[in-house]
Amino acid sequence: MVRATIAGTIGNVLEWYDFAVYGYLVTAIGAAFFPKASTLAQVLYTFGIYGVGFFMRPSARSSSGAYGDRPARAAPP
């Protein structure tokens, strides 16, 4: 039980670290990947992608998590 809790905690910390770094680097990412005409548009596009990633994770977990869980449970220890 302790091992599973530690593994889950590490995974959660790494996931939120990814979001924090992306949020911190929004202006740099926007300048690198979006049109240079408007700084505001760059930031809005970058935060839009951030939002899509944030809200799509639960639906991806529910669909692909169940699919990936089946072979893992069937494998011998």
N, CA, C, O and CB atoms as a CASP TS submission, in Angstrom:
PFRMAT TS
TARGET T0000
AUTHOR 0000-0000-0000
METHOD Language model
MODEL 1
PARENT N/A
ATOM      1  N   MET     1       0.818  -1.190   0.000  1.00  0.00           N
ATOM      2  CA  MET     1       0.000   0.000   0.000  1.00  0.00           C
ATOM      3  C   MET     1       0.868   1.262   0.000  1.00  0.00           C
ATOM      4  O   MET     1       0.563   2.231  -0.695  1.00  0.00           O
ATOM      5  CB  MET     1      -0.934  -0.007   1.204  1.00  0.00           C
ATOM      6  N   VAL     2       1.935   1.243   0.773  1.00  0.00           N
ATOM      7  CA  VAL     2       2.821   2.403   0.853  1.00  0.00           C
ATOM      8  C   VAL     2       3.518   2.626  -0.490  1.00  0.00           C
ATOM      9  O   VAL     2       3.656   3.762  -0.943  1.00  0.00           O
ATOM     10  CB  VAL     2       3.865   2.214   1.981  1.00  0.00           C
ATOM     11  N   ARG     3       3.946   1.558  -1.110  1.00  0.00           N
ATOM     12  CA  ARG     3       4.617   1.665  -2.413  1.00  0.00           C
ATOM     13  C   ARG     3       3.689   2.264  -3.466  1.00  0.00           C
ATOM     14  O   ARG     3       4.115   3.115  -4.247  1.00  0.00           O
ATOM     15  CB  ARG     3       5.112   0.286  -2.876  1.00  0.00           C
ATOM     16  N   ALA     4       2.452   1.840  -3.501  1.00  0.00           N
ATOM     17  CA  ALA     4       1.482   2.382  -4.456  1.00  0.00           C
ATOM     18  C   ALA     4       1.204   3.856  -4.169  1.00  0.00           C
ATOM     19  O   ALA     4       1.055   4.647  -5.101  1.00  0.00           O
ATOM     20  CB  ALA     4       0.171   1.577  -4.408  1.00  0.00           C
ATOM     21  N   THR     5       1.132   4.229  -2.911  1.00  0.00           N
ATOM     22  CA  THR     5       0.904   5.628  -2.542  1.00  0.00           C
ATOM     23  C   THR     5       2.079   6.500  -2.975  1.00  0.00           C
ATOM     24  O   THR     5       1.878   7.595  -3.501  1.00  0.00           O
ATOM     25  CB  THR     5       0.680   5.755  -1.025  1.00  0.00           C
ATOM     26  N   ILE     6       3.287   6.028  -2.760  1.00  0.00           N
ATOM     27  CA  ILE     6       4.469   6.788  -3.169  1.00  0.00           C
ATOM     28  C   ILE     6       4.527   6.914  -4.686  1.00  0.00           C
ATOM     29  O   ILE     6       4.822   7.992  -5.202  1.00  0.00           O
ATOM     30  CB  ILE     6       5.750   6.121  -2.643  1.00  0.00           C
ATOM     31  N   ALA     7       4.252   5.842  -5.399  1.00  0.00           N
ATOM     32  CA  ALA     7       4.264   5.884  -6.863  1.00  0.00           C
ATOM     33  C   ALA     7       3.196   6.845  -7.393  1.00  0.00           C
ATOM     34  O   ALA     7       3.453   7.605  -8.327  1.00  0.00           O
ATOM     35  CB  ALA     7       4.041   4.473  -7.440  1.00  0.00           C
ATOM     36  N   GLY     8       2.016   6.812  -6.807  1.00  0.00           N
ATOM     37  CA  GLY     8       0.952   7.729  -7.216  1.00  0.00           C
ATOM     38  C   GLY     8       1.299   9.175  -6.930  1.00  0.00           C
ATOM     39  O   GLY     8       0.994  10.063  -7.726  1.00  0.00           O
ATOM     40  N   THR     9       1.936   9.414  -5.798  1.00  0.00           N
ATOM     41  CA  THR     9       2.352  10.778  -5.441  1.00  0.00           C
ATOM     42  C   THR     9       3.408  11.298  -6.411  1.00  0.00           C
ATOM     43  O   THR     9       3.329  12.444  -6.853  1.00  0.00           O
ATOM     44  CB  THR     9       2.896  10.817  -4.002  1.00  0.00           C
ATOM     45  N   ILE    10       4.374  10.485  -6.737  1.00  0.00           N
ATOM     46  CA  ILE    10       5.421  10.892  -7.673  1.00  0.00           C
ATOM     47  C   ILE    10       4.818  11.196  -9.040  1.00  0.00           C
ATOM     48  O   ILE    10       5.171  12.202  -9.655  1.00  0.00           O
ATOM     49  CB  ILE    10       6.500   9.796  -7.794  1.00  0.00           C
ATOM     50  N   GLY    11       3.923  10.353  -9.523  1.00  0.00           N
ATOM     51  CA  GLY    11       3.266  10.598 -10.802  1.00  0.00           C
ATOM     52  C   GLY    11       2.461  11.882 -10.802  1.00  0.00           C
ATOM     53  O   GLY    11       2.492  12.634 -11.776  1.00  0.00           O
ATOM     54  N   ASN    12       1.750  12.140  -9.733  1.00  0.00           N
ATOM     55  CA  ASN    12       0.947  13.357  -9.627  1.00  0.00           C
ATOM     56  C   ASN    12       1.821  14.601  -9.584  1.00  0.00           C
ATOM     57  O   ASN    12       1.504  15.602 -10.226  1.00  0.00           O
ATOM     58  CB  ASN    12       0.065  13.302  -8.389  1.00  0.00           C
ATOM     59  N   VAL    13       2.910  14.550  -8.842  1.00  0.00           N
ATOM     60  CA  VAL    13       3.829  15.691  -8.764  1.00  0.00           C
ATOM     61  C   VAL    13       4.439  15.976 -10.133  1.00  0.00           C
ATOM     62  O   VAL    13       4.535  17.136 -10.535  1.00  0.00           O
ATOM     63  CB  VAL    13       4.944  15.422  -7.726  1.00  0.00           C
ATOM     64  N   LEU    14       4.847  14.946 -10.846  1.00  0.00           N
ATOM     65  CA  LEU    14       5.414  15.158 -12.182  1.00  0.00           C
ATOM     66  C   LEU    14       4.393  15.722 -13.159  1.00  0.00           C
ATOM     67  O   LEU    14       4.734  16.554 -13.999  1.00  0.00           O
ATOM     68  CB  LEU    14       5.969  13.856 -12.725  1.00  0.00           C
ATOM     69  N   GLU    15       3.159  15.283 -13.060  1.00  0.00           N
ATOM     70  CA  GLU    15       2.106  15.804 -13.938  1.00  0.00           C
ATOM     71  C   GLU    15       1.872  17.289 -13.670  1.00  0.00           C
ATOM     72  O   GLU    15       1.793  18.075 -14.614  1.00  0.00           O
ATOM     73  CB  GLU    15       0.793  15.012 -13.742  1.00  0.00           C
ATOM     74  N   TRP    16       1.761  17.679 -12.429  1.00  0.00           N
ATOM     75  CA  TRP    16       1.521  19.083 -12.110  1.00  0.00           C
ATOM     76  C   TRP    16       2.753  19.937 -12.351  1.00  0.00           C
ATOM     77  O   TRP    16       2.627  21.127 -12.643  1.00  0.00           O
ATOM     78  CB  TRP    16       1.075  19.222 -10.670  1.00  0.00           C
ATOM     79  N   TYR    17       3.951  19.353 -12.236  1.00  0.00           N
ATOM     80  CA  TYR    17       5.169  20.073 -12.576  1.00  0.00           C
ATOM     81  C   TYR    17       5.157  20.444 -14.056  1.00  0.00           C
ATOM     82  O   TYR    17       5.540  21.553 -14.427  1.00  0.00           O
ATOM     83  CB  TYR    17       6.415  19.229 -12.237  1.00  0.00           C
ATOM     84  N   ASP    18       4.721  19.523 -14.889  1.00  0.00           N
ATOM     85  CA  ASP    18       4.601  19.765 -16.324  1.00  0.00           C
ATOM     86  C   ASP    18       3.683  20.955 -16.599  1.00  0.00           C
ATOM     87  O   ASP    18       4.026  21.827 -17.398  1.00  0.00           O
ATOM     88  CB  ASP    18       4.074  18.510 -17.036  1.00  0.00           C
ATOM     89  N   PHE    19       2.538  21.000 -15.956  1.00  0.00           N
ATOM     90  CA  PHE    19       1.605  22.117 -16.136  1.00  0.00           C
ATOM     91  C   PHE    19       2.194  23.421 -15.607  1.00  0.00           C
ATOM     92  O   PHE    19       1.994  24.475 -16.211  1.00  0.00           O
ATOM     93  CB  PHE    19       0.275  21.820 -15.432  1.00  0.00           C
ATOM     94  N   ALA    20       2.916  23.367 -14.490  1.00  0.00           N
ATOM     95  CA  ALA    20       3.498  24.578 -13.931  1.00  0.00           C
ATOM     96  C   ALA    20       4.573  25.163 -14.846  1.00  0.00           C
ATOM     97  O   ALA    20       4.626  26.377 -15.045  1.00  0.00           O
ATOM     98  CB  ALA    20       4.084  24.289 -12.559  1.00  0.00           C
ATOM     99  N   VAL    21       5.415  24.318 -15.392  1.00  0.00           N
ATOM    100  CA  VAL    21       6.458  24.795 -16.307  1.00  0.00           C
ATOM    101  C   VAL    21       5.826  25.392 -17.559  1.00  0.00           C
ATOM    102  O   VAL    21       6.259  26.446 -18.024  1.00  0.00           O
ATOM    103  CB  VAL    21       7.422  23.644 -16.689  1.00  0.00           C
ATOM    104  N   TYR    22       4.819  24.740 -18.105  1.00  0.00           N
ATOM    105  CA  TYR    22       4.138  25.261 -19.283  1.00  0.00           C
ATOM    106  C   TYR    22       3.512  26.618 -18.977  1.00  0.00           C
ATOM    107  O   TYR    22       3.626  27.543 -19.781  1.00  0.00           O
ATOM    108  CB  TYR    22       3.066  24.273 -19.770  1.00  0.00           C
ATOM    109  N   GLY    23       2.860  26.748 -17.840  1.00  0.00           N
ATOM    110  CA  GLY    23       2.251  28.022 -17.465  1.00  0.00           C
ATOM    111  C   GLY    23       3.281  29.115 -17.258  1.00  0.00           C
ATOM    112  O   GLY    23       3.028  30.276 -17.578  1.00  0.00           O
ATOM    113  N   TYR    24       4.429  28.762 -16.730  1.00  0.00           N
ATOM    114  CA  TYR    24       5.493  29.734 -16.501  1.00  0.00           C
ATOM    115  C   TYR    24       6.100  30.214 -17.821  1.00  0.00           C
ATOM    116  O   TYR    24       6.498  31.374 -17.933  1.00  0.00           O
ATOM    117  CB  TYR    24       6.583  29.127 -15.610  1.00  0.00           C
ATOM    118  N   LEU    25       6.171  29.346 -18.804  1.00  0.00           N
ATOM    119  CA  LEU    25       6.815  29.665 -20.079  1.00  0.00           C
ATOM    120  C   LEU    25       5.827  30.052 -21.182  1.00  0.00           C
ATOM    121  O   LEU    25       6.158  29.961 -22.364  1.00  0.00           O
ATOM    122  CB  LEU    25       7.632  28.489 -20.536  1.00  0.00           C
ATOM    123  N   VAL    26       4.635  30.477 -20.814  1.00  0.00           N
ATOM    124  CA  VAL    26       3.604  30.816 -21.799  1.00  0.00           C
ATOM    125  C   VAL    26       4.084  31.846 -22.813  1.00  0.00           C
ATOM    126  O   VAL    26       3.864  31.677 -24.012  1.00  0.00           O
ATOM    127  CB  VAL    26       2.368  31.335 -21.096  1.00  0.00           C
ATOM    128  N   THR    27       4.726  32.894 -22.360  1.00  0.00           N
ATOM    129  CA  THR    27       5.143  33.945 -23.295  1.00  0.00           C
ATOM    130  C   THR    27       6.217  33.444 -24.254  1.00  0.00           C
ATOM    131  O   THR    27       6.189  33.787 -25.436  1.00  0.00           O
ATOM    132  CB  THR    27       5.660  35.166 -22.527  1.00  0.00           C
ATOM    133  N   ALA    28       7.151  32.650 -23.778  1.00  0.00           N
ATOM    134  CA  ALA    28       8.199  32.115 -24.651  1.00  0.00           C
ATOM    135  C   ALA    28       7.630  31.125 -25.663  1.00  0.00           C
ATOM    136  O   ALA    28       8.020  31.137 -26.830  1.00  0.00           O
ATOM    137  CB  ALA    28       9.290  31.439 -23.819  1.00  0.00           C
ATOM    138  N   ILE    29       6.722  30.277 -25.226  1.00  0.00           N
ATOM    139  CA  ILE    29       6.098  29.306 -26.130  1.00  0.00           C
ATOM    140  C   ILE    29       5.256  30.034 -27.176  1.00  0.00           C
ATOM    141  O   ILE    29       5.292  29.692 -28.358  1.00  0.00           O
ATOM    142  CB  ILE    29       5.225  28.299 -25.336  1.00  0.00           C
ATOM    143  N   GLY    30       4.498  31.037 -26.734  1.00  0.00           N
ATOM    144  CA  GLY    30       3.684  31.805 -27.669  1.00  0.00           C
ATOM    145  C   GLY    30       4.519  32.508 -28.715  1.00  0.00           C
ATOM    146  O   GLY    30       4.150  32.529 -29.889  1.00  0.00           O
ATOM    147  N   ALA    31       5.643  33.084 -28.308  1.00  0.00           N
ATOM    148  CA  ALA    31       6.520  33.770 -29.257  1.00  0.00           C
ATOM    149  C   ALA    31       7.163  32.807 -30.239  1.00  0.00           C
ATOM    150  O   ALA    31       7.430  33.173 -31.383  1.00  0.00           O
ATOM    151  CB  ALA    31       7.596  34.534 -28.515  1.00  0.00           C
ATOM    152  N   ALA    32       7.414  31.586 -29.807  1.00  0.00           N
ATOM    153  CA  ALA    32       8.076  30.607 -30.667  1.00  0.00           C
ATOM    154  C   ALA    32       7.135  29.942 -31.669  1.00  0.00           C
ATOM    155  O   ALA    32       7.565  29.583 -32.765  1.00  0.00           O
ATOM    156  CB  ALA    32       8.722  29.552 -29.821  1.00  0.00           C
ATOM    157  N   PHE    33       5.861  29.769 -31.316  1.00  0.00           N
ATOM    158  CA  PHE    33       4.983  28.951 -32.136  1.00  0.00           C
ATOM    159  C   PHE    33       3.807  29.675 -32.784  1.00  0.00           C
ATOM    160  O   PHE    33       3.150  29.094 -33.649  1.00  0.00           O
ATOM    161  CB  PHE    33       4.464  27.865 -31.319  1.00  0.00           C
ATOM    162  N   PHE    34       3.518  30.900 -32.411  1.00  0.00           N
ATOM    163  CA  PHE    34       2.340  31.577 -32.934  1.00  0.00           C
ATOM    164  C   PHE    34       2.718  32.853 -33.661  1.00  0.00           C
ATOM    165  O   PHE    34       3.826  33.359 -33.481  1.00  0.00           O
ATOM    166  CB  PHE    34       1.364  31.885 -31.813  1.00  0.00           C
ATOM    167  N   PRO    35       1.806  33.391 -34.491  1.00  0.00           N
ATOM    168  CA  PRO    35       2.115  34.573 -35.299  1.00  0.00           C
ATOM    169  C   PRO    35       2.615  35.742 -34.453  1.00  0.00           C
ATOM    170  O   PRO    35       2.154  35.963 -33.333  1.00  0.00           O
ATOM    171  CB  PRO    35       0.887  34.999 -36.083  1.00  0.00           C
ATOM    172  N   LYS    36       3.557  36.475 -35.011  1.00  0.00           N
ATOM    173  CA  LYS    36       4.202  37.555 -34.273  1.00  0.00           C
ATOM    174  C   LYS    36       3.415  38.869 -34.323  1.00  0.00           C
ATOM    175  O   LYS    36       3.871  39.872 -33.775  1.00  0.00           O
ATOM    176  CB  LYS    36       5.592  37.777 -34.816  1.00  0.00           C
ATOM    177  N   ALA    37       2.260  38.884 -34.960  1.00  0.00           N
ATOM    178  CA  ALA    37       1.494  40.123 -35.131  1.00  0.00           C
ATOM    179  C   ALA    37       1.008  40.695 -33.800  1.00  0.00           C
ATOM    180  O   ALA    37       1.041  41.910 -33.606  1.00  0.00           O
ATOM    181  CB  ALA    37       0.305  39.874 -36.044  1.00  0.00           C
ATOM    182  N   SER    38       0.562  39.848 -32.894  1.00  0.00           N
ATOM    183  CA  SER    38      -0.010  40.334 -31.644  1.00  0.00           C
ATOM    184  C   SER    38       0.480  39.495 -30.465  1.00  0.00           C
ATOM    185  O   SER    38       0.323  38.274 -30.452  1.00  0.00           O
ATOM    186  CB  SER    38      -1.544  40.315 -31.713  1.00  0.00           C
ATOM    187  N   THR    39       1.065  40.151 -29.495  1.00  0.00           N
ATOM    188  CA  THR    39       1.521  39.443 -28.295  1.00  0.00           C
ATOM    189  C   THR    39       0.345  38.892 -27.508  1.00  0.00           C
ATOM    190  O   THR    39       0.425  37.802 -26.942  1.00  0.00           O
ATOM    191  CB  THR    39       2.356  40.370 -27.407  1.00  0.00           C
ATOM    192  N   LEU    40      -0.737  39.638 -27.474  1.00  0.00           N
ATOM    193  CA  LEU    40      -1.937  39.174 -26.770  1.00  0.00           C
ATOM    194  C   LEU    40      -2.477  37.901 -27.408  1.00  0.00           C
ATOM    195  O   LEU    40      -2.862  36.968 -26.704  1.00  0.00           O
ATOM    196  CB  LEU    40      -3.020  40.266 -26.769  1.00  0.00           C
ATOM    197  N   ALA    41      -2.507  37.860 -28.736  1.00  0.00           N
ATOM    198  CA  ALA    41      -2.981  36.659 -29.434  1.00  0.00           C
ATOM    199  C   ALA    41      -2.079  35.468 -29.132  1.00  0.00           C
ATOM    200  O   ALA    41      -2.570  34.353 -28.953  1.00  0.00           O
ATOM    201  CB  ALA    41      -3.042  36.905 -30.955  1.00  0.00           C
ATOM    202  N   GLN    42      -0.778  35.686 -29.072  1.00  0.00           N
ATOM    203  CA  GLN    42       0.148  34.596 -28.741  1.00  0.00           C
ATOM    204  C   GLN    42      -0.163  34.020 -27.365  1.00  0.00           C
ATOM    205  O   GLN    42      -0.220  32.803 -27.188  1.00  0.00           O
ATOM    206  CB  GLN    42       1.603  35.091 -28.789  1.00  0.00           C
ATOM    207  N   VAL    43      -0.361  34.899 -26.402  1.00  0.00           N
ATOM    208  CA  VAL    43      -0.635  34.442 -25.038  1.00  0.00           C
ATOM    209  C   VAL    43      -1.984  33.736 -24.968  1.00  0.00           C
ATOM    210  O   VAL    43      -2.109  32.706 -24.305  1.00  0.00           O
ATOM    211  CB  VAL    43      -0.604  35.626 -24.055  1.00  0.00           C
ATOM    212  N   LEU    44      -2.989  34.276 -25.643  1.00  0.00           N
ATOM    213  CA  LEU    44      -4.316  33.649 -25.615  1.00  0.00           C
ATOM    214  C   LEU    44      -4.301  32.282 -26.296  1.00  0.00           C
ATOM    215  O   LEU    44      -4.909  31.338 -25.791  1.00  0.00           O
ATOM    216  CB  LEU    44      -5.348  34.559 -26.294  1.00  0.00           C
ATOM    217  N   TYR    45      -3.623  32.161 -27.426  1.00  0.00           N
ATOM    218  CA  TYR    45      -3.514  30.855 -28.087  1.00  0.00           C
ATOM    219  C   TYR    45      -2.803  29.846 -27.192  1.00  0.00           C
ATOM    220  O   TYR    45      -3.220  28.693 -27.081  1.00  0.00           O
ATOM    221  CB  TYR    45      -2.767  30.989 -29.422  1.00  0.00           C
ATOM    222  N   THR    46      -1.733  30.293 -26.562  1.00  0.00           N
ATOM    223  CA  THR    46      -0.965  29.384 -25.714  1.00  0.00           C
ATOM    224  C   THR    46      -1.778  28.944 -24.501  1.00  0.00           C
ATOM    225  O   THR    46      -1.764  27.767 -24.142  1.00  0.00           O
ATOM    226  CB  THR    46       0.335  30.050 -25.260  1.00  0.00           C
ATOM    227  N   PHE    47      -2.488  29.883 -23.864  1.00  0.00           N
ATOM    228  CA  PHE    47      -3.353  29.496 -22.743  1.00  0.00           C
ATOM    229  C   PHE    47      -4.536  28.655 -23.212  1.00  0.00           C
ATOM    230  O   PHE    47      -5.035  27.821 -22.457  1.00  0.00           O
ATOM    231  CB  PHE    47      -3.862  30.741 -22.010  1.00  0.00           C
ATOM    232  N   GLY    48      -4.989  28.860 -24.445  1.00  0.00           N
ATOM    233  CA  GLY    48      -6.055  28.019 -25.001  1.00  0.00           C
ATOM    234  C   GLY    48      -5.623  26.567 -25.102  1.00  0.00           C
ATOM    235  O   GLY    48      -6.377  25.657 -24.756  1.00  0.00           O
ATOM    236  N   ILE    49      -4.404  26.359 -25.577  1.00  0.00           N
ATOM    237  CA  ILE    49      -3.876  24.996 -25.660  1.00  0.00           C
ATOM    238  C   ILE    49      -3.684  24.419 -24.260  1.00  0.00           C
ATOM    239  O   ILE    49      -3.948  23.239 -24.028  1.00  0.00           O
ATOM    240  CB  ILE    49      -2.539  24.975 -26.439  1.00  0.00           C
ATOM    241  N   TYR    50      -3.233  25.240 -23.347  1.00  0.00           N
ATOM    242  CA  TYR    50      -3.088  24.833 -21.948  1.00  0.00           C
ATOM    243  C   TYR    50      -4.435  24.362 -21.397  1.00  0.00           C
ATOM    244  O   TYR    50      -4.518  23.324 -20.741  1.00  0.00           O
ATOM    245  CB  TYR    50      -2.530  26.002 -21.092  1.00  0.00           C
ATOM    246  N   GLY    51      -5.487  25.137 -21.671  1.00  0.00           N
ATOM    247  CA  GLY    51      -6.830  24.789 -21.198  1.00  0.00           C
ATOM    248  C   GLY    51      -7.348  23.500 -21.812  1.00  0.00           C
ATOM    249  O   GLY    51      -7.940  22.671 -21.121  1.00  0.00           O
ATOM    250  N   VAL    52      -7.125  23.330 -23.105  1.00  0.00           N
ATOM    251  CA  VAL    52      -7.565  22.095 -23.768  1.00  0.00           C
ATOM    252  C   VAL    52      -6.869  20.886 -23.140  1.00  0.00           C
ATOM    253  O   VAL    52      -7.507  19.871 -22.862  1.00  0.00           O
ATOM    254  CB  VAL    52      -7.271  22.155 -25.294  1.00  0.00           C
ATOM    255  N   GLY    53      -5.562  21.003 -22.921  1.00  0.00           N
ATOM    256  CA  GLY    53      -4.833  19.906 -22.285  1.00  0.00           C
ATOM    257  C   GLY    53      -5.316  19.625 -20.878  1.00  0.00           C
ATOM    258  O   GLY    53      -5.396  18.471 -20.456  1.00  0.00           O
ATOM    259  N   PHE    54      -5.639  20.687 -20.153  1.00  0.00           N
ATOM    260  CA  PHE    54      -6.109  20.535 -18.778  1.00  0.00           C
ATOM    261  C   PHE    54      -7.461  19.834 -18.720  1.00  0.00           C
ATOM    262  O   PHE    54      -7.674  18.975 -17.864  1.00  0.00           O
ATOM    263  CB  PHE    54      -6.203  21.895 -18.101  1.00  0.00           C
ATOM    264  N   PHE    55      -8.373  20.188 -19.618  1.00  0.00           N
ATOM    265  CA  PHE    55      -9.716  19.614 -19.565  1.00  0.00           C
ATOM    266  C   PHE    55      -9.849  18.289 -20.309  1.00  0.00           C
ATOM    267  O   PHE    55     -10.822  17.565 -20.095  1.00  0.00           O
ATOM    268  CB  PHE    55     -10.697  20.589 -20.125  1.00  0.00           C
ATOM    269  N   MET    56      -8.905  17.959 -21.168  1.00  0.00           N
ATOM    270  CA  MET    56      -8.985  16.694 -21.886  1.00  0.00           C
ATOM    271  C   MET    56      -8.391  15.527 -21.093  1.00  0.00           C
ATOM    272  O   MET    56      -8.679  14.370 -21.396  1.00  0.00           O
ATOM    273  CB  MET    56      -8.280  16.817 -23.215  1.00  0.00           C
ATOM    274  N   ARG    57      -7.587  15.809 -20.107  1.00  0.00           N
ATOM    275  CA  ARG    57      -6.967  14.724 -19.345  1.00  0.00           C
ATOM    276  C   ARG    57      -7.973  13.805 -18.666  1.00  0.00           C
ATOM    277  O   ARG    57      -7.794  12.588 -18.717  1.00  0.00           O
ATOM    278  CB  ARG    57      -6.049  15.296 -18.310  1.00  0.00           C
ATOM    279  N   PRO    58      -9.024  14.326 -18.031  1.00  0.00           N
ATOM    280  CA  PRO    58      -9.976  13.397 -17.418  1.00  0.00           C
ATOM    281  C   PRO    58     -10.672  12.477 -18.426  1.00  0.00           C
ATOM    282  O   PRO    58     -10.883  11.299 -18.136  1.00  0.00           O
ATOM    283  CB  PRO    58     -11.016  14.175 -16.660  1.00  0.00           C
ATOM    284  N   SER    59     -11.030  12.994 -19.599  1.00  0.00           N
ATOM    285  CA  SER    59     -11.687  12.137 -20.588  1.00  0.00           C
ATOM    286  C   SER    59     -10.704  11.127 -21.175  1.00  0.00           C
ATOM    287  O   SER    59     -11.089   9.996 -21.472  1.00  0.00           O
ATOM    288  CB  SER    59     -12.303  12.986 -21.710  1.00  0.00           C
ATOM    289  N   ALA    60      -9.454  11.516 -21.343  1.00  0.00           N
ATOM    290  CA  ALA    60      -8.455  10.569 -21.839  1.00  0.00           C
ATOM    291  C   ALA    60      -8.185   9.479 -20.805  1.00  0.00           C
ATOM    292  O   ALA    60      -7.988   8.314 -21.151  1.00  0.00           O
ATOM    293  CB  ALA    60      -7.150  11.301 -22.193  1.00  0.00           C
ATOM    294  N   ARG    61      -8.180   9.867 -19.551  1.00  0.00           N
ATOM    295  CA  ARG    61      -7.964   8.869 -18.499  1.00  0.00           C
ATOM    296  C   ARG    61      -9.093   7.849 -18.462  1.00  0.00           C
ATOM    297  O   ARG    61      -8.858   6.652 -18.300  1.00  0.00           O
ATOM    298  CB  ARG    61      -7.834   9.551 -17.137  1.00  0.00           C
ATOM    299  N   SER    62     -10.315   8.334 -18.614  1.00  0.00           N
ATOM    300  CA  SER    62     -11.441   7.409 -18.520  1.00  0.00           C
ATOM    301  C   SER    62     -11.506   6.473 -19.717  1.00  0.00           C
ATOM    302  O   SER    62     -11.931   5.327 -19.573  1.00  0.00           O
ATOM    303  CB  SER    62     -12.744   8.178 -18.397  1.00  0.00           C
ATOM    304  N   SER    63     -11.097   6.930 -20.895  1.00  0.00           N
ATOM    305  CA  SER    63     -11.175   6.060 -22.066  1.00  0.00           C
ATOM    306  C   SER    63      -9.944   5.167 -22.205  1.00  0.00           C
ATOM    307  O   SER    63     -10.094   3.952 -22.333  1.00  0.00           O
ATOM    308  CB  SER    63     -11.346   6.896 -23.321  1.00  0.00           C
ATOM    309  N   SER    64      -8.763   5.713 -22.185  1.00  0.00           N
ATOM    310  CA  SER    64      -7.575   4.899 -22.404  1.00  0.00           C
ATOM    311  C   SER    64      -7.069   4.256 -21.116  1.00  0.00           C
ATOM    312  O   SER    64      -6.344   3.262 -21.173  1.00  0.00           O
ATOM    313  CB  SER    64      -6.480   5.741 -23.018  1.00  0.00           C
ATOM    314  N   GLY    65      -7.433   4.795 -19.965  1.00  0.00           N
ATOM    315  CA  GLY    65      -7.006   4.193 -18.711  1.00  0.00           C
ATOM    316  C   GLY    65      -7.607   2.813 -18.508  1.00  0.00           C
ATOM    317  O   GLY    65      -6.918   1.887 -18.081  1.00  0.00           O
ATOM    318  N   ALA    66      -8.876   2.677 -18.812  1.00  0.00           N
ATOM    319  CA  ALA    66      -9.530   1.369 -18.678  1.00  0.00           C
ATOM    320  C   ALA    66      -8.969   0.378 -19.696  1.00  0.00           C
ATOM    321  O   ALA    66      -8.819  -0.807 -19.396  1.00  0.00           O
ATOM    322  CB  ALA    66     -11.057   1.507 -18.857  1.00  0.00           C
ATOM    323  N   TYR    67      -8.664   0.856 -20.881  1.00  0.00           N
ATOM    324  CA  TYR    67      -8.108  -0.007 -21.925  1.00  0.00           C
ATOM    325  C   TYR    67      -6.706  -0.501 -21.538  1.00  0.00           C
ATOM    326  O   TYR    67      -6.391  -1.675 -21.731  1.00  0.00           O
ATOM    327  CB  TYR    67      -8.056   0.748 -23.274  1.00  0.00           C
ATOM    328  N   GLY    68      -5.868   0.385 -20.997  1.00  0.00           N
ATOM    329  CA  GLY    68      -4.512   0.006 -20.620  1.00  0.00           C
ATOM    330  C   GLY    68      -4.455  -0.786 -19.333  1.00  0.00           C
ATOM    331  O   GLY    68      -3.467  -1.472 -19.072  1.00  0.00           O
ATOM    332  N   ASP    69      -5.489  -0.704 -18.531  1.00  0.00           N
ATOM    333  CA  ASP    69      -5.495  -1.396 -17.257  1.00  0.00           C
ATOM    334  C   ASP    69      -5.734  -2.897 -17.413  1.00  0.00           C
ATOM    335  O   ASP    69      -5.243  -3.694 -16.613  1.00  0.00           O
ATOM    336  CB  ASP    69      -6.547  -0.800 -16.358  1.00  0.00           C
ATOM    337  N   ARG    70      -6.481  -3.276 -18.433  1.00  0.00           N
ATOM    338  CA  ARG    70      -6.811  -4.690 -18.616  1.00  0.00           C
ATOM    339  C   ARG    70      -5.578  -5.575 -18.805  1.00  0.00           C
ATOM    340  O   ARG    70      -5.437  -6.568 -18.091  1.00  0.00           O
ATOM    341  CB  ARG    70      -7.728  -4.846 -19.804  1.00  0.00           C
ATOM    342  N   PRO    71      -4.679  -5.252 -19.742  1.00  0.00           N
ATOM    343  CA  PRO    71      -3.489  -6.111 -19.889  1.00  0.00           C
ATOM    344  C   PRO    71      -2.591  -6.108 -18.648  1.00  0.00           C
ATOM    345  O   PRO    71      -1.968  -7.122 -18.334  1.00  0.00           O
ATOM    346  CB  PRO    71      -2.678  -5.663 -21.096  1.00  0.00           C
ATOM    347  N   ALA    72      -2.524  -5.002 -17.957  1.00  0.00           N
ATOM    348  CA  ALA    72      -1.682  -4.934 -16.762  1.00  0.00           C
ATOM    349  C   ALA    72      -2.209  -5.845 -15.664  1.00  0.00           C
ATOM    350  O   ALA    72      -1.424  -6.462 -14.944  1.00  0.00           O
ATOM    351  CB  ALA    72      -1.597  -3.498 -16.251  1.00  0.00           C
ATOM    352  N   ARG    73      -3.496  -5.935 -15.531  1.00  0.00           N
ATOM    353  CA  ARG    73      -4.077  -6.799 -14.485  1.00  0.00           C
ATOM    354  C   ARG    73      -3.997  -8.264 -14.885  1.00  0.00           C
ATOM    355  O   ARG    73      -3.955  -9.137 -14.018  1.00  0.00           O
ATOM    356  CB  ARG    73      -5.545  -6.411 -14.213  1.00  0.00           C
ATOM    357  N   ALA    74      -3.975  -8.551 -16.192  1.00  0.00           N
ATOM    358  CA  ALA    74      -3.933  -9.939 -16.648  1.00  0.00           C
ATOM    359  C   ALA    74      -2.521 -10.498 -16.616  1.00  0.00           C
ATOM    360  O   ALA    74      -2.349 -11.717 -16.638  1.00  0.00           O
ATOM    361  CB  ALA    74      -4.498 -10.050 -18.053  1.00  0.00           C
ATOM    362  N   ALA    75      -1.504  -9.644 -16.565  1.00  0.00           N
ATOM    363  CA  ALA    75      -0.123 -10.114 -16.587  1.00  0.00           C
ATOM    364  C   ALA    75       0.217 -10.820 -15.283  1.00  0.00           C
ATOM    365  O   ALA    75      -0.208 -10.396 -14.208  1.00  0.00           O
ATOM    366  CB  ALA    75       0.845  -8.945 -16.831  1.00  0.00           C
ATOM    367  N   PRO    76       0.991 -11.906 -15.386  1.00  0.00           N
ATOM    368  CA  PRO    76       1.398 -12.603 -14.149  1.00  0.00           C
ATOM    369  C   PRO    76       2.379 -11.754 -13.355  1.00  0.00           C
ATOM    370  O   PRO    76       3.151 -11.001 -13.947  1.00  0.00           O
ATOM    371  CB  PRO    76       2.034 -13.976 -14.474  1.00  0.00           C
ATOM    372  N   PRO    77       2.368 -11.855 -12.029  1.00  0.00           N
ATOM    373  CA  PRO    77       3.263 -11.037 -11.178  1.00  0.00           C
ATOM    374  C   PRO    77       4.714 -11.385 -11.321  1.00  0.00           C
ATOM    375  O   PRO    77       5.561 -10.777 -10.667  1.00  0.00           O
ATOM    376  CB  PRO    77       2.882 -11.178  -9.746  1.00  0.00           C
TER
END
